[in-house]
Amino acid sequence: MYLLSRYLVYTSFFCFFLLFVFLVLKKQKQKLNRKEKRPRRKGESRARTLAVGLAYNLPMPIVRPRLTDYYGILISQAEADFAIPFLDEDIPLYLDPFLLWRSPSQQDNALHTSLINSFNHLGYLEKQGKHSQAVEILTALSECDEVGFGHSHTREGRRFGDATAGEILHLFRTIPEYDKRGFTHFEEIQFFVDHISKDRISDIACNLLKSFLVDYTIQQCQSYRIPTSSLTAPVYSYKENKIITERGLSLPCNPETKKPIILVPKRWLRFRPWLDLNEYLTEYFPKEKLPSADSRPAVLTFNRQNYGAVQQYVAAKERSADDCKNDPLFSQIPIASARKSLEVIKAIPSGQKDENDQTYERELSRLLASAFYPQLDFAKAQSRTESGVLIRDLIFYNNRSHEFLAELFNKYDCRQIVMEMKNVNELQSEHINQLNRYMTDQFGKLGVILTRRDPLAKVFRNTVDLWAGQRRCILILDDVDLEQIVTLYDCKQRDPIDVLKKKYVEFMRKCPS
């Protein structure tokens, strides 16, 4: 009996202990789930979940955020087949339908044919007396916020009015060529109707091709594991020749606006269309036939009455179609320009006199943006004021495409790398402290100072102390390091980012183990 009672007591204590451990673990799991903000996907590590979910339902923590940076997708713009969209502003590029027309791809040619057929169907409706229906469709096609092309700082634009739509549709009646055969390049509307610019042409094309772009977006999201949501979007139906609302589309969602995002292939994008009104006015317009050639309305009226002038321009552009190439989102400066920038930088006196600091910052910005590409995508050059002092920063996206950059991210949590420019004769400890105060969760615990000369021992010691006490890393690059960067950029045998890696290795050797 005694042994039985002792057995029951020990068993009870053991059960209470197991219950206590279970409750503690359950509470910790609930806290972790609240921190992650979303359930972990099957096969996904906890670190990946936290990396992806750290921005859920929170304000955007990085400068000029892109879709891939927000969701922790490790891909640079050079690697992506599509233009990586910004979340809070437009990309200053536009879809040029002419690139589909001149493409060697049968798929692109077929898409251009469907685009033109859809646009010419509006003319069919106009001539069938269905003016209101045609105006309604064309007005809806005039803005495509999902792709985010243009110069808007909010990713939202405005449609043109019924009057502009009516002028476009009127071309199918007033110009015999369009009345008989319709458009071959619908971009020609800019030569006859006011308020039609490259962003309107791009938006109309994107809307007419949206059904394909939705499928393309889904494919790219699956390839790069970009998170998607079940969203609703208006899509032009080529079969029904009208805009329909499609639900349940698996598209990425803008976390700020909760609106869908649609991706567009880079091969279709240009800064200005191949058929361009400004080029036509400058190089092709017969100014001798119109004294008031500087008046845009007068030029448009002349074009409507003399379609042959526009036709000759289009024919000339078609003959030179092989020269029509897509524009890259970022173009590196030539090697000769890099050398010239280095010579200019080395010749600039230190200080602010004669705006030397601004010249230094301008030349340094264009040089480093090219030298560190594509390992680092340039995000923005921005200004900030601290204690009445104007400070210029270069900010780069850390794509972690290089093993060194991946190491920096893992150790210092820097999704973006901030580089502060100091055109001073002698770096001070206060300059180190300024950057240290700026290195918040937004940039992580790593920063770079670009200055003219190697810092004094006491200033460098300040960076070592920061690492020892707070595990914050501040690297200092001077003109000698900049010369090495240009040398590597010139020879192409190694990446200029290796100079940054060298400075990091040298810094870590000076830090206490």
N, C-alpha and C positions, 0 to 999 in steps of 0.2 A: 504493500500500500504506500509506504514511504517513497519507494523508488518511482512508483507511478505518479505521485504528486510532484516530485522533482522533475520528472520528464515533462509533465504538463506545463510547469512553470517555465522551463527552458524553451519549450516549443512556443509558448505564448510570446516570450521575449523575442525570439527569433522571427516570428511572424510580424510583430510590431516593428522590428528593425527593417525587414524587407519592405513593409508598407511605407515606412519613413523614407527609405532610399527611392522607392518608386515615385513618391510625391515630389521629392526634391528634383529628380530627373525630369519629371513631367513639367515642373515649373520652369526649369532652365530651358527646356525645349520650347515652351510657349514664349519665353522672352526672345529666344533666337528667331522664332517665326515672325514675331512682331518686328524684329530688327531687319529681317530679310525682306519683309513686305510682300512676298509672294511665295507660293509653294515651290519646292525644289523639283525640277523635272527628273524623270527617270534617267538614270545613268549619269547625272550631273553631280560634280563634286560640290562640297559645301563652299569651297573657295570661289568656284565659278559662280555659284548662286549669289554669294555676297557681292562679287564684282559686278554682276549684271543687275542685281537688285538694289544697289546702294543709292540709286537715284529715283527709285519708284516713289511717286507721290511726294517728292521733295523738289524744291527749286533747283534749276539747272546750276550745278556747281562749277562748270568749266567755261572758259572764254570761247565764244563763237562755236557753240557745240554742234557737232555733226551727228548724224544718226548712228554711225558705227561707234563713235566714242561714247555716246550715251549708254549703249548696251554692251560695251566692253568687247566689241568685235575687233580682232587683231588683223586689220587690213589697211594698207596705204592706198592713196588715190591712184598711184601708178599701177598697183596690182588689180584694182577693181575694174570690171568691165563697164560699170555704170558711173555716173557722176554722183559722188557721195553728197547727199543733200544736207544743208544746214537746217537746224530745227527752229531758229528764230529769225532767219532772213533768207532772201532769195540768192540763188547762184547767178552771177552775171553772164550766163550763157543762154543760148536759145536753140531750139530744135529747128534745123533748116531742112525743109522738105526736098530741096534740090539735092542734098546728100543721098537721099533715098533713090532719087531719080537716076543719079549717075553711079550708084553703087554697083559693083560687079555681082552682088548677091541677088539671087532670084527672089529670095524672101523680101528683101528691101524693095525691089522693083514692084513686087506684087502688092506690098503695103502702100507704096506710092500710088499705084493704080486704084486701089480701094479708097484711098484718101481723096483723090481727084474725083472719082465717081460719086462719092458721098457729097462733096462740095457742089458738083454740077447738078446733083439731084435737087439742091435748093433752087437752082435756076429753073428746073423742070416744074417745081411747085409754083414758082413765081409766074411762069407762063401759063400754068393751068388755072390761074386765078386764086391760088391759095397763098396769097401774100402774107396774111397774118400768121399762118402756120410756119412759113419759111422764116419770117422775122423772129418768131419765138425760138426756133431751133438755132438760128445763127447767133442771136443774142446770148443764148445759153452756152454756145461754143466759144465765146470770145474771152473767157477767163478759165484758167485751169490751175487752181491753187495747189492741187495735189503734187504737182511736179516741182513747184518752187523755183521757176526761172524768172529772171528780171532783176530789178533794182529795189524791190520793196524790202523794208526792214521788218515787216510783220508776216511775210509769206501770204499776204492777202491782197488781192487786187479788185478792181471794179470792172464790170462788163461795160461794153459800149451801149449806147442807147438805140432805140428803135429807128431813129432818124439815120444813124450811120449804117445800120443793117439794111435799111431801105435803099440807101445809095449804092451799097454793094450789089444788092439784088437787081437794081435798075440797070446795071452793066449788062445783064443778060438780054436786055431789050434794046439798049442804045448802041452797043458795039456789035456790028454784024458778025465778027469772028466768034464772039462768045455766044451769040444767038444761034449760030449754026452748029458749032462744034463744042462749045463749052471751053473751059480752061484746060490747058496742059500743065501750067504752073499757076496755082491759085495765088502765089505770092504777088502776082501782077496787080492785084487789087490795090496795092500801095501806090501805084502810079496814077490812079484815077480817083481815089477817095481819100479825103483828109482824115487825120487821126488814126491812120493804120500804120503802125510801126512794127519793128521786128518782134516785139513782145506779143503783139496781137496775132501775128502770123504763127509764131511758135505755139501760143495757147490754142488757137484753132486747130493746128495740126495735132497737138497732143490730145485734144478732146476727140478728134476723129479717129485717132489711133489708140485710144485708151483701152479698148478691149484687148489688143495685143499687149499693151504696156502693163496691164494688170497681170496677165499670164507671165510676162517677163519678170515682173517684180516678185511674184510668188516663187518662180524658179530661182532667182538670185537669193531670196531670203532662205530658201531651203539649202542652197549651196553653202552660204556663209553662216547659217544658223542665226539669222536675224529674227528676234521675236516678232510675232505677228498677232493680230487680234481679228475677231470677226466683225467686219465693218461694212458700212453701207456707202455706196458712191454712185453718182450718175454716170452712165456709160452710153455712148452712141452705138446703137445697134445697126450694123451694116445690112442685116437681113430685113429689118423693119423700117430702116431709114428714119429713125427718131431716137430721142434720148430716153432711156429707160433707167429705172432705179434698181440696181442690183444689190441684194442683201447677202450677208454671210461671206463677203470677200475676205480672204486671208491675207491681209495687208499690214505692213508696219504702221504703228500709230504714233502721231506726234504727241509726246507726253505732256506738252504744255496746252495744246488746243484740243487734243483728243480726236483730231481729224486724220484721215488716211494719208499716207505718203506713197507716191508712185515713183519708181525708179526708171531712168531713161538711159539707153546705151550711149556711151561717150562718142561713138562713131557718128552720131547724128547731130552733134552740137558744134555751133560756131558762135563767135562773138557778134557777128552780123551776117545776115543772109547773103548768099551768093548773088541773088538778084536784089540789088540794093538801090533805093531811090536816091540816096546821097551820091553814090557813085555815078548813077545815071545823070544826075544834074551837073556833076562836075566834069565828066569825061565824054558823055554821049549826047546830051541834050543839044539840039540845034538852036543855039542862043540867037543866031542871026535872024531867026524867024519870029522871035518874041522879045521885044525890047524889055519887057518887065519880067525877065527870067528869074529874078531874085524873089519874086512873089510866088509863094507855094500854091495858093489857089489858082493863079493864072496858069502855072505850069500844069496843074491837074486838069484844068479845063482844056488846055492845048492838047494834052495827051488823049483826052476823050474824043476830041475832034480830029486827031491825027494819030490813029492807032499804029500806023506804019512805023513811027519813030520808036515806039515801045517794042514793036515786033523786031526791029533791027537790033535793038539792044539785047533782047532775049536770045535771038539767034547767035549773036556774037558771044554771049556768055555760055551758050550750049556748046559752041565750037571749042571753047577753052575749058570744058568741064573737067578735063584731067587735072587741072590745077586746083580744083575745088577739094580741099581737105578739111577734115574736122579740126577744130582748135583744141589744144590741150588746156586743161584747167589751170595748169601752171607750166610756164616755160622757163627753163634755166637760161641764165645769161651766157653768152659765148665765153670761151676761155680768154680771148683778148680783152673782153670787157671786165672779166674778173681781175686780170693783171692790172688793168687801168684803174679799177676801183681800189686795189691794194696800194698803188702808187699815190693815188689821191689821199687815201687815209694816212699813209705814212708822212705825207707832206703837210697835213693839217696840224697847226699848232694846238696844243692843249688849252683848255679853257673855253669861255663863252664869247670871247671878243670876236666881232665880225661874224657872228653866228657860226663859229667854228664847230660848236657842239652839234648844231643841226646838220651841218654837212657831214660830220663824222657819223651821226646816227643814220642819215639817209644812205650813205655809201655802204655802211656796215649791214644795213637791213637787206639791201638787194644782193649783196655778196653772200651772206650766210644763208639766206633763203634758198639760193641756188646750190651752194656748196653742200649743204646738209640734206638736200633732196636726192633720192626719195626716202631715205631712212627716216627723216623728220619732215612731215608736211607742215608748211608755214601756216600758222593760224592768223596772227594779227600783230601789227605794231601798234602799241597803245601808249597813251600818256597817263600818268598819275601824279598827284601832288602830295608831298609829305613834308610837313613843317614848312610850307611855303616854297619848297624846292620842287621844280618840275623834273620828273624822272621818266625816261623813255624805256620801254620794255619790248623785247621780241618774244613772242609766244609761239611755241611749236607743239603740234600734236605728237604725243609719244605713241607711235603705232606698235612699238615693241617688235618691229620687223628685224631688228638686229639683236644679237644675243646680249650685247652690252646694254642696249636700251631696255631689254627685258629684265636684266639684272637691276637696273636703276628703278624700274617700276616695282619689282618685288621688294627691294630694300627700302625705298623711300616713298612709295605710293604716288609717284608722279605721273599722272595721266597726261599732263601737259608740262613742258619744260619752259621756265621763264628765264630769259637772259637780259640782264640789265646793263645798259651801255653807259660808261663813264669816261668822258673825254677830259680826264684830269691828269695833271702832271704827277701826282702822288696819291695813291689810294689811301683813304682814311678808314679807321675802324668804324666810324659812323656810317660809311657806305655799306660795310658788311652788315651792320645792324639794321639799316633800312631794308635791305633785301631779306634779312631774316624775319623782320616783322611782316613782310609781304608774303612769306612762304606759309600760307595757311593750308587748310584742307583742299583749297581750290587747286593748288599746284603741288602739294606734297611737301617733302622735306629736302628737296634738292633745287638748287638754283645756280646760275652761272653769271659771273660778272665779266664784262668785256671792257678792258681798259688799255692804257697806252704802254705801261711799263710793269715789270715784275714788282709785286708788292714788297714793302718792307717786312722784316722778320716779325716785328710785333703785330702787324696787321694780319700776316699769314697765321700767326699763332692764335689770333682771334677765331679764325675758321676752324682750326684744330680743336680749340676749346669748345666750340659749338657742337662739333661732332662728338667729342668725349662726353659732354654733359647732356645733350639733347638728341644725339644721333641725327643731326642736320648737316647736310653736305653742301658747301658752297665752293665751287670751282672758279678759279681766276685765270682768264686768258688774256694775253697781252699781244702786242704787235708781232712779236716773234712767232707766237702760236698761229696768228692769223696768216703769216707768211707760209708756214707749213701747211695750213689748210688750202691755200691757193696752189701750192706746189702739188699736193695730192689731187686737187681738182683738175690740174693741168695734165698730170701724167696718167691718170685714170687706172693706175695699177693697184691703188688702195683707196678706201673710202675716206673722205675728209673727216668723217665722224670718228676715225681712229685717233685723231689729235685730241678730241674730247676724252676718249678712253685713256689715252696716255696721261693726260692731266689728272684723271681720276685715280689711276694706279699710283702716280707719284704722290698724290694727296693721301691716299690710304696708307702708304708706307710711312708717312710722317705722323699718322694718328696712333694713339696707344692701342695695343692689342687687347 
